[in-house]
Amino acid sequence: MTGIGTHIAAVLTTGAVAVGAVFGADASTGEAAQRTALVIDSNLAGHGRQLVDPRLADLDAEVRLPRDAREARTNVRYFDALGYRVYVAGAQATEAAADTNVHATEVDGLDGALGALR
């Protein structure tokens, strides 16, 4: 009885690993899909009286709103170290990418970020 239970467990484990590999990969290329991050200066991310533009919540990306240059450098380095494709908007975020030698795509403000990430 134990033998069949062990065999079933092995088959289920193998199937779970295979399913995980399929969902973690880009079906057209077989490579893992690259995650995306946006680091945008907090003063650019608002909309009217709202501190954070609600359109940023709808993006398929990690979003950080650094308040100063130190936070911007930390955010940019963090996402780069994790292998994200990094987009930056605003003077502090752009300077942070340059200061840390992170290859990031610069976009023009909030509208540029929304356009690039959709």
N, C-alpha and C positions, 0 to 999 in steps of 0.2 A: 504494500500500500504506500509506503513512504517513497518508493521509487517513482511511482506515477505522479505523486504530489510534487516531487522535486523536478520532474520533467516538465510538468505544467507551469511551475513557477519560472523555470528557465525560459520557456517559450514566451510567457507573458513579459518577462523582463526584456528579452530580445525585441519583442514587438514594440514595447514602450520606447526603447532606445531608437529604433528605426523611425517611429512616428515623431519623436523629438527631433531627430536629424532632418526630417522632411520639413517640419514647421519652422525650424531654425535656419533654413536655407532658402535662398532665392531659387524658385523652381526652374527658372529659365537658365541659370548659369551653374546651379549646384553649389554656389558660394553663399556664405552667411551674409545676410543683408546688413549693410552698414547703418548704424543708428545715427540720428541727427540731433544736434544741439544748437540752440540759439543763445548767445550771450548778448544782451542788449542793455545799454545804459538805462537805469531805472527812470531817469527823467524823460526818456523817449517812449516808454512803455505805457504811459497813461493815456486816457481818453476822456477829455472834458473833466468832470469832477471825479471820475473813477481813477484810482491809483494804478490799476492794471487794466489795460484794454481787454475786454472779454474775448476778442478774436484770438488772443494768444493761447487761450485754453483749448481752442479747437485744432491747434497744430499737432501734427504727428511728429513731435520733437520735444526734447527736454528743453525747458526755458529757464534761464537765470537772469535776474535783474540786479546786477551789482550796483551798490550805492557809491562805491569809490574804486580807485585804481587797484587797491590791494585785493578787494573782492573779485574784481574783473580778472586779475592775473590768476587767482586761485581757481575760478570757474573755468577759464580757458585751459589751464594746465590739467585740471581734473578730467575734462571731457576728452582732451587729446590723449591722455594716458589710458583712457578706457577705449580708445579707438573710434570715437565718434567723428563724424564729419562736422566741423565746427563752423558756424556762421556768426559773425560779429556785426553789431550795429552800434554806432555812437563812438565818440572820441576815446572814452576810457577803454571800452572793449576792444576797439581796433588797436590802440596802443598796447594793450595787454598782450594781444596776439603777437605783435611785433617784438615786444620786450622779451617774451618767453620763447621766441622762435617757433611758434606754433603756426603751421600752415592752416589758415582760416580764410573763409570766403567773406569778404567785406560786402555788406549790403547797406543801402541808403535808408536809414531810419526804420521806423515801424512799418511803413508801407512797403519798403523794399524787402524787409524780412518776411512779411506776410506773403508777398508775391513769390519770393524765392522758395519758400517752404511749402507751397501748395501745389 
